[in-house]
Amino acid sequence: MYQALYRKWRPRTFDEVSGQSHVTEILRTQCRDGRVAHAYLFCGTRGTGKTSVAKILAKAVNCESPVDGNPCNRCPACREIDAGLSTDVLEIDAASNNGVDDIRALREEVVYPPSVLKKRVYIIDEVHMLTNEAFNALLKTLEEPPEYILFILATTELSQLPATIVSRCLRFDFNRLSEEVIAERLRFVAGQEGISLGEGAPELLARLADGAMRDGLSILEACTAGVGETNAVTAEVVRDRLGIADADRLLAFYRACAKQDAPGALDLLGEVHRSSKDLSVFLDDLSVLARDLLILRQTAGRVKRSDLRFPAEAAALLEEFPSYFTPETLFWICSLLDETQSRMTRYSTNKKMLLEFAAIRLCDLTLNDSLQALAARVARLEKGFVPPAAAPQESIPPAPQSSPSPTTDDAEPPTVETQADAFGQYAELAEELAGHPDLLPYVRKLTATMEGDKFVILADPFTNRMLQRGSNVQALANAVRAVTGKSYVLLFRDRAPGESGPKPIEEIT
């Protein structure tokens, strides 16, 4: 009968277990020296070997001819346990047998010695699913079982176990398996099964396994279906089978965002959708690449490349768009993508539309009013960021200078900061706006001119929008009237990047 790869290649001795040597060495030594505890607790995420090690331990304590603590896998006891035929090794699923009556039945059974083997072993999987009453019923038996009883509890949710249960067991924590360990095991299994793994395929499969060996073997098995007579699994085959977009499309998407090219980003999403790629996986890869960008940016490259999933792509984007991928922008990108993932989980009927909305917001920061988006916009304004598509090929010529006054023939034109200080004597204006401290940072960016009875304020688009929010306009008008002694109608005009401003206010009041 055909067996799935993860069942066929389940480890049969402690030495065959991958990536959990801190657990298997201790268990093997205890079995060799005859110092096995009465109860064990195995904790860890899915697919890390908890149940496999529990079955190996059950064989090791009952093996008739152990080899340095490992089961021989040849004696009748080992063969019966491997085949699942032994009545003395019971695997209980606590998810479906979680009531107090189930535990009471177990307590009644433990008084009887094993029928064939040396020890009766109870493997209780997902033990955190037991009810409080069931845990209470198990306490005394778990603490002082008969000498021929061995309990092995396995759980993925240690936090849900009562402390009274944990304290009665010898606890082992199973680590998530590294991509290198999973890739090595996949190469071995593929070689034994006659499967050809192309360049990059084991690493891609290991990354998709997310620390679980069982998931890696299951994905490998799924990718071998329909590969033809060559029986070759390449990285491209893995992407096609699982609907994963390649790294070039991730780069193209972020390049479009950096250039504020919304049509280009939407066209790319349409291409990904038409090619039957999984948009949820594409969004997850975008989030991981944003995370890699942030780590690479904040550590100045002093990070192990093995800790990043897309190190080459992240480095290329940071080199190409250093002023766009600021820490503030990257934090905002991560929060926006996380929000989109949450909405996809709740409203999965139209993933493409949700991802399109996110793409448009990524290309236009002005469509976002969250704190992260505002921080990203301010950071870009401070750096004078201009989208690459809009930037001229040659250096920007210096802005024309206004006619110098007789007393400042040789002086340079005032900068934005010096103009801000001259804005009706900034200290006086700041005093008038003391009740509106949120306005002061934006007032520093202003220049102004007069058109009849109108007081025209020129600033970048973002500053103008912030000044016109709520009661800000009235507060600013009152402050200007108090400083200049005149009532003006305020007009707000956007000043393009690099455009020279008019005279400071102190020269026209």
HUQUI-V489569 format. One record per helix or strand of 2 or more residues. SS is the DSSP state (hx for helix, st for strand). FROM is the first residue (numbers start at 0). TO is the last residue. Records with the same first field share a line. If there is no record, write none. Layout:
SS: FROM-TO ; FROM-TO
//
This chain:
hx: 4-7 ; 13-15 ; 20-32 ; 49-61 ; 75-82 ; 99-108 ; 126-128 ; 131-142 ; 157-159 ; 162-165 ; 178-192 ; 200-208 ; 212-223 ; 234-241 ; 246-257 ; 261-273 ; 278-297 ; 304-306 ; 310-319 ; 326-345 ; 347-362 ; 364-366 ; 370-381 ; 405-407 ; 415-420 ; 425-431 ; 436-442 ; 460-466 ; 471-483 ; 504-506
st: 38-42 ; 88-92 ; 119-124 ; 148-154 ; 169-172 ; 195-196 ; 231-232 ; 446-450 ; 453-458 ; 488-493
//
